């Protein structure tokens, strides 16, 4: 659903009307050329970016996620954080049961005795059912990178910084002053109301196209 992403291109104006609108803004001296998307012919809000995969501009562009096959922007970053959190909880629940079961499956006959680590690993590999062994290995891999992604996203949200801005080494727009302030920033961004956006406009908030999906 385009409305949930903050996609900017889907408005009822034809391409010709958008061009005329840009010409009118330029003639009146209210057009900020640095914010104009040449592909969509829109004067984008600050921090937006044209996605070459979605072929549309995304408000507060964070990144294009191949796993959910869509862009992460202002209006769906909260859902993305929820998705990552659910993945961590679901995979972690599997690992909390599977890892002890797999690790202690070879303890029979060694009650109260220490046994070599090499024996333990060999036993786990050889005696664990292949489907369970493969699923558990994949779960460990996915749990690790999704958890790191979630931590990275929360750290960025606490300072109202996007992944795209981090890659471009753009300094965070907000200074995190303690845990409470960081949580306020995270909640504000997840609600689609980032508090730092207007600081990036060249001369205040630029004019926007009518009926833009914000």
C-alpha positions in Angstrom: 0.0 0.0 0.0 1.7 3.2 -1.2 0.1 5.3 1.6 1.8 3.3 4.2 5.2 4.0 2.8 5.1 7.8 2.3 5.5 7.5 -1.5 5.3 10.9 -3.1 4.8 10.2 -6.8 1.2 8.9 -6.5 -0.8 12.1 -6.9 -3.6 12.9 -9.4 -1.5 15.5 -11.2 -0.3 14.5 -14.7 3.4 14.7 -15.5 2.7 17.8 -17.6 0.9 19.5 -14.7 3.8 18.7 -12.4 6.2 20.2 -14.9 4.1 23.4 -15.1 3.9 23.5 -11.3 7.7 23.3 -11.0 8.1 26.1 -13.6 5.6 28.2 -11.7 7.5 27.7 -8.4 10.8 28.4 -10.1 9.4 31.6 -11.6 8.2 32.7 -8.2 11.6 32.0 -6.6 10.2 29.4 -4.2 11.6 26.3 -5.9 14.5 24.5 -4.2 16.3 22.8 -7.0 18.3 20.5 -4.7 15.0 18.9 -3.6 13.5 18.4 -7.1 13.3 14.8 -8.3 14.1 14.7 -12.0 12.3 11.3 -12.4 9.1 12.1 -10.6 9.0 15.9 -11.3 8.2 16.5 -7.6 9.7 19.0 -5.2 10.4 16.4 -2.5 10.4 17.0 1.2 13.8 17.1 2.8 15.3 13.6 3.6 13.3 12.0 0.8 15.0 10.0 -2.0 14.0 8.5 -5.3 14.3 4.7 -5.1 15.5 3.2 -8.4 13.9 -0.2 -7.5 10.4 1.1 -6.5 10.8 3.9 -9.1 9.2 6.4 -6.7 10.2 9.0 -4.2 10.0 7.9 -0.6 9.5 10.4 2.3 12.3 10.1 4.9 13.9 7.4 2.9 15.7 4.9 5.2 16.5 2.0 2.9 15.1 -0.5 0.4 14.6 -3.8 2.1 14.8 -6.8 -0.3 13.3 -9.1 2.4 10.0 -7.3 2.5 10.4 -6.1 -1.1 9.6 -2.5 -0.4 11.2 0.8 0.7 11.3 1.7 4.4 10.2 5.3 4.8 8.5 7.7 7.2 5.1 6.0 7.3 6.2 2.4 7.7 9.4 2.5 9.7 7.4 1.7 12.8 6.0 -1.5 11.2 9.5 -2.4 10.1 10.8 -2.1 13.7 7.8 -4.3 14.8 8.6 -6.8 12.1 12.3 -7.1 13.2 11.3 -7.3 16.9 8.8 -10.1 16.2 11.5 -12.0 14.1 14.0 -11.7 17.0 11.4 -12.9 19.5 10.1 -15.8 17.3 13.6 -17.1 16.3 14.9 -16.5 19.9 12.0 -18.7 21.2 13.0 -21.5 18.8 16.7 -21.2 19.8 15.9 -21.2 23.6 14.4 -24.7 23.1 16.4 -26.1 20.3 19.9 -25.3 21.4 19.6 -26.9 24.9 17.9 -29.9 23.4 20.6 -30.4 20.7 23.5 -29.7 23.1 22.4 -32.1 25.8 21.2 -34.9 23.5 24.6 -36.6 24.0 24.8 -36.3 27.8 23.5 -39.9 28.3 26.2 -42.0 30.0 28.2 -38.9 31.1 26.0 -37.9 34.1 28.1 -35.8 36.5 31.2 -36.2 34.4 33.0 -33.8 32.2 33.4 -34.9 28.6 35.6 -33.5 25.9 34.3 -30.6 23.9 35.3 -32.3 20.7 33.2 -35.3 21.6 30.2 -33.0 22.3 30.5 -31.2 19.0 31.0 -34.5 17.0 28.0 -36.0 18.8 25.8 -33.0 18.1 26.7 -33.0 14.4 26.4 -36.8 13.9 23.4 -37.6 16.0 21.1 -34.6 15.6 18.3 -35.1 13.0 19.5 -33.3 9.8 16.3 -31.1 9.5 16.6 -29.9 13.1 20.4 -29.3 12.8 20.0 -27.3 9.5 17.0 -25.3 10.9 18.9 -24.5 14.1 22.0 -23.3 12.2 19.9 -21.1 10.0 18.1 -19.8 13.1 21.4 -18.8 14.7 22.5 -17.0 11.6 19.2 -15.1 11.1 18.8 -14.3 14.7 22.3 -12.8 14.8 22.0 -10.5 11.8 18.3 -9.5 12.5 19.2 -8.6 16.1 22.1 -6.5 15.0 19.9 -4.8 12.4 17.3 -4.1 15.1 19.9 -2.6 17.4 21.3 -0.5 14.6 17.9 0.8 13.6 16.9 1.7 17.2 20.2 3.5 17.7 19.6 5.5 14.5 16.0 6.2 15.5 17.1 7.5 18.9 18.8 10.3 17.0 16.3 10.5 14.2 18.9 9.4 11.7 18.2 7.2 8.6 20.3 4.3 7.3 20.8 6.3 4.1 22.1 9.3 6.1 24.4 7.0 8.1 25.9 5.5 5.0 26.4 9.0 3.6 28.0 10.0 7.0 25.4 12.7 7.6 25.6 13.6 11.3 22.6 12.8 13.4 20.2 15.7 13.7 19.3 15.1 17.3 21.4 14.7 20.3 20.3 11.9 22.6 20.2 13.1 26.1 19.7 10.0 28.2 17.5 6.9 27.8 14.2 8.8 28.2 15.0 11.3 25.5 16.2 8.4 23.2 12.9 6.6 23.7 10.9 9.7 22.9 12.8 10.1 19.6 12.2 6.4 18.7 8.4 6.7 19.5 8.1 9.9 17.5 9.8 8.5 14.4 7.9 5.2 14.6 4.6 7.2 14.7 5.7 8.9 11.4 6.4 12.3 13.1 10.2 12.7 13.1 11.2 15.8 15.1 14.3 16.7 13.1 13.1 16.8 9.5 12.6 20.5 9.0 16.2 21.3 10.1 17.3 20.0 6.7 15.4 22.4 4.6 17.6 25.0 3.0 15.4 28.0 3.9 12.5 26.7 5.9 9.9 24.3 4.6 9.6 24.4 0.8 6.4 24.5 -1.1 5.0 21.0 -1.8 3.0 19.6 -4.7 -0.8 19.5 -4.1 -2.1 16.1 -3.0 1.3 14.6 -2.3 1.1 11.4 -0.3 3.0 12.4 2.9 
